[in-house]
Amino acid sequence: MHRLPKLGIPLALAGLVVLPAFSFGGPNTLLAKVKSTHQLVIAESAFAPEDFQNPKTKQWTGYDVNILRGFAKTLGAKLHMVPLPFASSIEAVASRRADITIDIYYTPQRAKVLSYSRPMLNYNDVVAVNSAHPALRYDSVKALHGKKIAVVLGSEEVTEAKKIPAAKIKQYGSVGESFLALSTGRVAADLQPDADVSWAHKQNPSLKIKILGPVPKNIAPPIKTLRGYYGVPKGAYSHTFLMKLDAYLKKIASNGVEQRILNRYGMKSPIFLKGIAQAPNFYK
């Protein structure tokens, strides 16, 4: 489901969370601030494999963390993580209490308060099935017709599942719960981003799950709307920072560095970076 960011939760809801305070005296642009403080402050929402704490070392890791750590190094800075619920992370960046979000989807609502980087990743929704006893042979709407379909509550995949005729939709509170239901044969299929399927299988090879194929095109949203972007404070304050970030993201998408980062998290499919290096710098 690539996390609840898809929902575009209203910023007003984030007011329930007390955010840490940061000083913004002195530098009058984001780039100057990061260079002078030697810190890039990330509003983290803890979604594996994007960004999460290693349970053994308690260190932050994930492909977003790896990418942004490399970028921060080019500015002479280190990452400073601020764990927040997702809705609060958007507000923290919009109000300049943090510098950058983890990768998020583009929505017109968020574009009112954030400026976007160039796209950094494709999130391709797939049909996952039980690897030992698959209930489906084909990833078509016809094959899915009337089947028990797992999705995560509040995710974009709920909308996709509702387009399947007579589908018996089972909504779970987390990706892990939906994969367990699939692995134990309680559902016939699970609609999820392939990043989540790849990561879950890498972390727990005993899970009986596999990717059957992409979600049928006639129920899936355009891939451009499923791309990940980094968000920074809106306006001229972030312009020079975005120029640096966009150049860095284009470079690592082109020279193989980003793919090597993704490989660490089981994300070896070429779909993740298909067209990313050639994409325009700003969402169209």
Kinemage of the C-alpha trace (Angstrom):
@kinemage 1
@onewidth
@group {chain A} dominant
@subgroup {mainchain}
@vectorlist {calphas} color= white
{ca met a 1} P 0.000 0.000 0.000
{ca his a 2} L 3.037 2.188 0.115
{ca arg a 3} L 1.947 3.752 3.378
{ca leu a 4} L -1.036 5.956 4.162
{ca pro a 5} L 0.559 9.028 2.542
{ca lys a 6} L -1.644 8.159 -0.416
{ca leu a 7} L -4.622 9.430 1.503
{ca gly a 8} L -3.481 13.039 1.657
{ca ile a 9} L -4.509 13.453 5.314
{ca pro a 10} L -5.530 17.082 6.004
{ca leu a 11} L -2.776 19.059 7.688
{ca ala a 12} L -5.136 20.217 10.422
{ca leu a 13} L -5.230 16.676 11.801
{ca ala a 14} L -1.524 16.854 12.540
{ca gly a 15} L -2.107 19.496 15.210
{ca leu a 16} L -2.671 16.725 17.734
{ca val a 17} L 1.048 15.898 17.693
{ca val a 18} L 3.638 17.947 19.563
{ca leu a 19} L 6.556 18.553 17.221
{ca pro a 20} L 10.161 19.197 18.258
{ca ala a 21} L 11.365 22.768 17.932
{ca phe a 22} L 14.209 23.870 15.681
{ca ser a 23} L 15.958 27.204 15.382
{ca phe a 24} L 15.791 28.928 12.015
{ca gly a 25} L 17.715 32.092 12.796
{ca gly a 26} L 20.430 33.216 10.391
{ca pro a 27} L 20.362 31.432 7.011
{ca asn a 28} L 17.563 32.605 4.726
{ca thr a 29} L 17.522 29.628 2.349
{ca leu a 30} L 17.269 25.922 2.992
{ca leu a 31} L 20.588 25.243 1.273
{ca ala a 32} L 22.369 27.842 3.403
{ca lys a 33} L 20.760 26.456 6.560
{ca val a 34} L 21.839 22.876 5.855
{ca lys a 35} L 25.373 23.940 4.986
{ca ser a 36} L 25.755 26.168 8.037
{ca thr a 37} L 24.289 23.690 10.551
{ca his a 38} L 25.822 20.633 8.858
{ca gln a 39} L 22.505 18.857 9.384
{ca leu a 40} L 19.749 17.729 7.027
{ca val a 41} L 16.635 17.308 9.177
{ca ile a 42} L 14.357 14.533 7.913
{ca ala a 43} L 10.758 14.088 9.013
{ca glu a 44} L 10.677 10.294 9.348
{ca ser a 45} L 7.550 8.157 9.376
{ca ala a 46} L 9.204 4.736 9.834
{ca phe a 47} L 7.997 2.634 6.904
{ca ala a 48} L 10.230 -0.306 5.955
{ca pro a 49} L 12.012 -0.622 3.623
{ca glu a 50} L 11.950 3.134 2.966
{ca asp a 51} L 13.101 4.272 6.407
{ca phe a 52} L 13.173 2.363 9.672
{ca gln a 53} L 15.313 1.650 12.706
{ca asn a 54} L 17.382 -1.512 12.697
{ca pro a 55} L 15.952 -3.484 15.660
{ca lys a 56} L 19.433 -4.622 16.716
{ca thr a 57} L 21.524 -1.471 16.263
{ca lys a 58} L 18.693 1.115 16.613
{ca gln a 59} L 20.308 2.936 13.690
{ca trp a 60} L 18.131 4.398 10.954
{ca thr a 61} L 18.351 2.606 7.632
{ca gly a 62} L 16.271 2.054 4.479
{ca tyr a 63} L 16.662 3.152 0.899
{ca asp a 64} L 15.391 6.701 1.535
{ca val a 65} L 17.871 7.029 4.389
{ca asn a 66} L 20.706 5.696 2.214
{ca ile a 67} L 19.850 8.047 -0.648
{ca leu a 68} L 19.501 11.140 1.539
{ca arg a 69} L 22.598 10.286 3.570
{ca gly a 70} L 24.609 10.275 0.339
{ca phe a 71} L 23.074 13.596 -0.709
{ca ala a 72} L 23.701 15.192 2.696
{ca lys a 73} L 27.354 14.203 2.425
{ca thr a 74} L 27.664 16.274 -0.776
{ca leu a 75} L 26.561 19.308 1.278
{ca gly a 76} L 28.948 18.594 4.150
{ca ala a 77} L 26.018 17.568 6.350
{ca lys a 78} L 24.731 14.566 8.281
{ca leu a 79} L 21.182 13.329 8.668
{ca his a 80} L 19.142 14.264 11.730
{ca met a 81} L 16.046 12.075 12.053
{ca val a 82} L 12.789 13.351 13.536
{ca pro a 83} L 10.298 10.448 13.845
{ca leu a 84} L 6.713 11.664 13.318
{ca pro a 85} L 3.347 10.333 12.201
{ca phe a 86} L 2.994 10.901 8.473
{ca ala a 87} L 0.463 13.753 8.613
{ca ser a 88} L 2.673 15.558 11.120
{ca ser a 89} L 5.744 15.035 8.940
{ca ile a 90} L 4.117 16.952 6.097
{ca glu a 91} L 3.236 19.819 8.436
{ca ala a 92} L 6.724 19.839 9.967
{ca val a 93} L 8.338 20.338 6.563
{ca ala a 94} L 5.718 22.837 5.373
{ca ser a 95} L 6.358 24.957 8.491
{ca arg a 96} L 10.167 24.578 8.154
{ca arg a 97} L 10.532 22.635 11.389
{ca ala a 98} L 12.092 19.883 9.294
{ca asp a 99} L 13.912 20.167 5.983
{ca ile a 100} L 12.640 17.272 3.900
{ca thr a 101} L 10.131 14.433 3.872
{ca ile a 102} L 10.756 10.815 3.053
{ca asp a 103} L 9.582 10.019 -0.472
{ca ile a 104} L 5.874 10.710 -0.919
{ca tyr a 105} L 3.260 10.689 -3.645
{ca tyr a 106} L 2.298 13.892 -5.422
{ca thr a 107} L -1.149 15.275 -4.643
{ca pro a 108} L -2.522 18.742 -5.488
{ca gln a 109} L -3.244 19.266 -1.775
{ca arg a 110} L 0.368 18.654 -0.762
{ca ala a 111} L 1.634 20.793 -3.640
{ca lys a 112} L -0.004 23.781 -1.951
{ca val a 113} L 2.430 23.535 0.992
{ca leu a 114} L 5.430 21.623 -0.394
{ca ser a 115} L 7.815 21.918 -3.324
{ca tyr a 116} L 8.687 18.606 -4.952
{ca ser a 117} L 11.970 17.087 -6.043
{ca arg a 118} L 12.263 15.194 -9.301
{ca pro a 119} L 10.799 11.652 -9.032
{ca met a 120} L 13.113 9.141 -7.385
{ca leu a 121} L 11.244 5.817 -7.662
{ca asn a 122} L 8.320 4.023 -9.263
{ca tyr a 123} L 5.937 2.181 -6.966
{ca asn a 124} L 4.408 -0.568 -9.059
{ca asp a 125} L 1.329 -2.231 -7.589
{ca val a 126} L 1.246 -6.008 -8.006
{ca val a 127} L -0.965 -9.027 -7.412
{ca ala a 128} L 0.658 -11.304 -4.835
{ca val a 129} L -0.474 -14.896 -4.340
{ca asn a 130} L 0.354 -17.842 -2.098
{ca ser a 131} L 3.595 -19.317 -3.444
{ca ala a 132} L 2.838 -22.882 -2.289
{ca his a 133} L -0.803 -23.110 -3.362
{ca pro a 134} L -1.647 -20.167 -5.646
{ca ala a 135} L -5.380 -19.613 -6.012
{ca leu a 136} L -4.844 -17.695 -9.251
{ca arg a 137} L -2.946 -18.461 -12.436
{ca tyr a 138} L -3.348 -15.071 -14.097
{ca asp a 139} L -3.183 -11.459 -12.878
{ca ser a 140} L -6.288 -10.368 -14.780
{ca val a 141} L -9.530 -8.818 -13.579
{ca lys a 142} L -11.334 -11.916 -14.851
{ca ala a 143} L -9.101 -14.157 -12.716
{ca leu a 144} L -9.659 -11.934 -9.662
{ca his a 145} L -13.437 -11.861 -10.142
{ca gly a 146} L -15.250 -12.904 -6.955
{ca lys a 147} L -12.069 -13.789 -5.073
{ca lys a 148} L -11.056 -12.850 -1.527
{ca ile a 149} L -8.629 -9.942 -1.990
{ca ala a 150} L -6.414 -8.574 0.787
{ca val a 151} L -5.572 -4.866 0.961
{ca val a 152} L -4.404 -2.495 3.678
{ca leu a 153} L -7.014 -0.254 5.270
{ca gly a 154} L -6.945 3.266 3.817
{ca ser a 155} L -4.520 2.478 1.002
{ca glu a 156} L -4.778 3.188 -2.722
{ca glu a 157} L -5.128 -0.546 -3.294
{ca val a 158} L -8.590 -0.430 -1.666
{ca thr a 159} L -9.740 1.674 -4.632
{ca glu a 160} L -8.185 -0.818 -7.040
{ca ala a 161} L -9.838 -3.800 -5.333
{ca lys a 162} L -13.254 -2.126 -5.465
{ca lys a 163} L -13.019 -2.148 -9.263
{ca ile a 164} L -12.873 -5.961 -9.298
{ca pro a 165} L -16.406 -7.366 -9.858
{ca ala a 166} L -17.812 -9.280 -6.876
{ca ala a 167} L -14.478 -9.134 -5.038
{ca lys a 168} L -14.612 -10.055 -1.354
{ca ile a 169} L -12.315 -7.338 -0.018
{ca lys a 170} L -10.516 -8.043 3.254
{ca gln a 171} L -8.928 -4.916 4.759
{ca tyr a 172} L -6.044 -5.320 7.202
{ca gly a 173} L -4.343 -2.848 9.494
{ca ser a 174} L -0.850 -3.433 8.134
{ca val a 175} L 1.042 -4.928 5.217
{ca gly a 176} L 2.370 -7.649 7.528
{ca glu a 177} L -1.138 -8.737 8.507
{ca ser a 178} L -2.235 -8.938 4.886
{ca phe a 179} L 0.803 -11.015 3.931
{ca leu a 180} L 0.159 -13.400 6.820
{ca ala a 181} L -3.420 -13.852 5.605
{ca leu a 182} L -2.113 -14.639 2.123
{ca ser a 183} L 0.606 -16.973 3.389
{ca thr a 184} L -1.893 -18.960 5.470
{ca gly a 185} L -4.430 -19.247 2.646
{ca arg a 186} L -7.126 -17.009 4.110
{ca val a 187} L -7.234 -14.853 0.971
{ca ala a 188} L -6.632 -15.633 -2.684
{ca ala a 189} L -4.578 -12.562 -3.512
{ca asp a 190} L -3.058 -9.433 -2.020
{ca leu a 191} L -2.754 -6.091 -3.838
{ca gln a 192} L 0.432 -4.300 -2.725
{ca pro a 193} L 3.384 -2.343 -4.133
{ca asp a 194} L 6.102 -4.730 -5.278
{ca ala a 195} L 8.556 -2.932 -2.951
{ca asp a 196} L 6.617 -4.271 0.036
{ca val a 197} L 6.362 -7.801 -1.365
{ca ser a 198} L 10.074 -7.892 -2.197
{ca trp a 199} L 11.038 -6.593 1.243
{ca ala a 200} L 8.731 -8.950 3.134
{ca his a 201} L 10.084 -11.979 1.307
{ca lys a 202} L 13.673 -10.891 1.885
{ca gln a 203} L 13.031 -10.411 5.603
{ca asn a 204} L 11.022 -13.609 6.041
{ca pro a 205} L 11.653 -16.239 3.328
{ca ser a 206} L 9.264 -18.608 5.108
{ca leu a 207} L 6.300 -16.442 4.084
{ca lys a 208} L 4.436 -18.238 1.314
{ca ile a 209} L 4.007 -15.220 -0.943
{ca lys a 210} L 5.090 -14.397 -4.473
{ca ile a 211} L 4.351 -11.806 -7.128
{ca leu a 212} L 2.011 -13.120 -9.819
{ca gly a 213} L 2.150 -9.969 -11.911
{ca pro a 214} L 1.222 -6.277 -11.990
{ca val a 215} L -2.227 -5.083 -10.975
{ca pro a 216} L -4.290 -5.081 -14.196
{ca lys a 217} L -3.906 -1.827 -16.096
{ca asn a 218} L -7.647 -1.257 -16.295
{ca ile a 219} L -7.892 -0.954 -12.486
{ca ala a 220} L -4.435 0.479 -11.661
{ca pro a 221} L -3.690 4.228 -11.572
{ca pro a 222} L -1.085 5.611 -14.033
{ca ile a 223} L 2.462 4.795 -12.933
{ca lys a 224} L 3.343 8.509 -12.852
{ca thr a 225} L 0.914 8.997 -9.973
{ca leu a 226} L 2.639 6.180 -8.078
{ca arg a 227} L 6.091 7.740 -8.214
{ca gly a 228} L 7.908 8.817 -5.074
{ca tyr a 229} L 9.134 12.388 -4.599
{ca tyr a 230} L 10.876 14.198 -1.764
{ca gly a 231} L 9.030 17.200 -0.361
{ca val a 232} L 10.644 20.409 0.940
{ca pro a 233} L 9.223 23.732 2.188
{ca lys a 234} L 7.281 25.551 -0.505
{ca gly a 235} L 8.759 28.414 -2.487
{ca ala a 236} L 11.998 30.298 -3.143
{ca tyr a 237} L 13.408 29.308 0.264
{ca ser a 238} L 14.053 25.804 -1.094
{ca his a 239} L 14.908 26.580 -4.733
{ca thr a 240} L 18.707 26.299 -4.613
{ca phe a 241} L 18.461 23.220 -2.369
{ca leu a 242} L 16.126 21.544 -4.879
{ca met a 243} L 18.526 22.282 -7.730
{ca lys a 244} L 21.253 20.391 -5.841
{ca leu a 245} L 18.915 17.553 -4.846
{ca asp a 246} L 17.519 17.115 -8.366
{ca ala a 247} L 21.007 16.953 -9.857
{ca tyr a 248} L 22.018 14.335 -7.288
{ca leu a 249} L 18.902 12.197 -7.815
{ca lys a 250} L 19.330 12.252 -11.595
{ca lys a 251} L 22.995 11.277 -11.215
{ca ile a 252} L 22.400 8.252 -8.966
{ca ala a 253} L 19.461 7.067 -11.089
{ca ser a 254} L 21.728 7.193 -14.159
{ca asn a 255} L 24.995 5.751 -12.836
{ca gly a 256} L 23.694 2.657 -11.039
{ca val a 257} L 24.166 3.926 -7.488
{ca glu a 258} L 20.442 4.037 -6.723
{ca gln a 259} L 19.871 0.542 -8.104
{ca arg a 260} L 22.653 -0.802 -5.883
{ca ile a 261} L 20.935 0.813 -2.887
{ca leu a 262} L 17.598 -0.758 -3.840
{ca asn a 263} L 19.238 -4.156 -4.265
{ca arg a 264} L 20.052 -4.184 -0.534
{ca tyr a 265} L 16.318 -4.287 0.177
{ca gly a 266} L 15.421 -6.979 -2.342
{ca met a 267} L 14.189 -4.435 -4.921
{ca lys a 268} L 15.954 -5.806 -7.998
{ca ser a 269} L 13.158 -5.389 -10.531
{ca pro a 270} L 13.944 -2.801 -13.253
{ca ile a 271} L 10.426 -1.377 -12.867
{ca phe a 272} L 11.488 0.657 -9.827
{ca leu a 273} L 13.732 2.963 -11.852
{ca lys a 274} L 12.138 2.630 -15.285
{ca gly a 275} L 12.025 6.111 -16.833
{ca ile a 276} L 13.215 7.834 -13.648
{ca ala a 277} L 16.511 9.166 -15.032
{ca gln a 278} L 14.683 10.588 -18.064
{ca ala a 279} L 11.774 12.075 -16.099
{ca pro a 280} L 11.391 15.868 -15.820
{ca asn a 281} L 12.608 17.593 -12.676
{ca phe a 282} L 9.133 18.601 -11.563
{ca tyr a 283} L 5.863 16.732 -11.553
{ca lys a 284} L 3.851 17.183 -14.733
